[in-house]
Amino acid sequence: MDKEKDKPKKIWKTLINIILTLLIIALLVLTIYFLYKSQREKNSEENTLSYTELVKQVNDGNVEKIEMTVGSTTLKVKLKDVEKEKTAIIPSTQVFMELVQQKTLEGNAINLIQKPQSMFAVLPSYLISILPTIIMVALFIMIFKMQGLGDKGEVYDDTERKSKITFDDIAGLDEEKEELKEIVEFLKRPKKFTEMGAKIPKGVLLYGKPGTGKTLIAKAIAGEADVPFISMSGSEFIEMFAGLGASRVRKLFDKARRLSPCIVFIDEIDAIGARRSSNSGAETENNQTLNQLLVEMDGFSSEETIIVLAATNRPEMLDKALLRPGRFDRQVTIPVPDLTGREAILKIHAKDKKLAEDVTLAGIAEDTAGFTGAELANILNEAAIIATKKEHEAITNSDLDEAVKKVTVGIEKTSRKISEKDKKLTAYHEAGHAIVSQFLPTQTAVKEVSIIPRGMAGGYTMYKSDEDKYYISKTEMQEKLIALLGGRAAEKLILDDISTGASNDIEVATQIAKDMITVYGMSDVIGPISLKDNSGQLEYQMFGDNMQDAIGKEVKKLIDIAYNDAQEILKQHIDTLHAIAAELMTKEKINEEQFNKFFA
Ligand code: ATP
């Protein structure tokens, strides 16, 4: 039924495409014709008679016959002793006809053959006269098309196809799948619920970091229920022109009503669903769009089984009105996968890849704590590219390791020339990080230390991945600061100078220290107070004039202590520091086993 309704739009679209194609072909033909014509005219210059020459030839009695097309100023002239016909250009037909009359009166009539105008002869001039119109029409159609026939109707066409993705395509997320199975039931058998007097939920909000599989889950729900999946991204509703966003929401839901039962998926809902505040400019437009969305969701009747799934990674930004019962009253958090989840995701994405026998996906899962499903899928893809480039028969463990490094630190830049001085600096810097971490109980073991540049980094120290943790303790954060400042501490101790190489470490360390004080309430002086508002801005004014100073002092204290501790650890193990730096300078890269030998 819905397909039927969309038919006129499709026919209209096809028609426009045909007209556009025809116009383009016409323009092309015209261009080619004129090019050809001018070329021919050039070639035939030697075969042309001027009017004076023609009159002379006529007077001399050399002309055998003249052919003239009505209305044309170009004549075909056959001279008596010349094989080839010549072309003569006359000033006007009237002037020529006077000559003809005069010769007839003189008794030397010209053998003139008059031909009617041919269709092909007039076509070019006719086409030229309508060329501007053609161009105007083509431009009009193009502008019309660019505006998407006045709306973005076609955007939905691609997405209304039924999704073939099912829950089997989603690895991990078992509890979440279980929770969402209910939605599949609602879509499949709405009557069962309504007869019992239950109201079908209208909206489900999926919270989670980018790449955790929110879109995948929404598609899988549609796939499992075998209903159409209509999707749009919140950012597509944001328009420069007032009212367009709201009209798009209306159209999206009109379409959903026609396709019901169905799933409407709105990605990045925070783009339209952000808290309504001021009434100025873009803000008003946003508010209109959000209001329209609320109106549409309130307007579903119980016969229309439309479930709106929306995704966001910034739940705190959303307008509270969206979360009221009858709107997005269900919220499901899609977490970053844990160890088993990561292995399962890797397995799903490895299905269509050629893996070597020795590949252990569990090992890769261990090394990728904190990675999202999208990042894991990307690692397998990168590994396949690396294996192809290296002409391996199948993807090996080393290809996968390389892919993890490529995704986390960037590509190894072996060809970059590095001065001995920089090499030494990097070697001590990285050895500093590695040794300091080795003596910090909460930090994970060193996996690899390298002074070969990768991505933006001049060198790197890779640590073994943490087990999945939900909480991080204060001690762990303090020790993280020490490890981060280990590089700078080594530079200071050994080279008696410091470099720009530590800028990123310092940035990260400062951010951690700030969060410890202002977000996690880890300072005894300040106490367990959150000093950031919902948008992440520091908000200390209400605590009096001294608060700003106190925050600054506490952050600085954390950093100073960590920097000092890092130097202390390195002073105690200065011989190891020299030895590891020397090893790095010769080998450029050392692995876990080689590193551990220094501490045996
Ligand atoms: P965004 O917020 O950026 O839109 P998202 O959370 O919607 O991201 P998806 O687009 O669903 O993420 O995921 C991207 C890709 O990552 C999927 O197409 C899929 O290949 C892979 N992926 C993510 N999570 C999983 C999972 N649990 N199982 C299998 N594949 C997954």
Residues whose N, C-alpha, C, O or C-beta is under 5 A from the ligand:
A	BS01	ATP	D169 I170 A171 K209 P210 G211 T212 G213 K214 T215 L216 I345 I348 G373 A374 A377
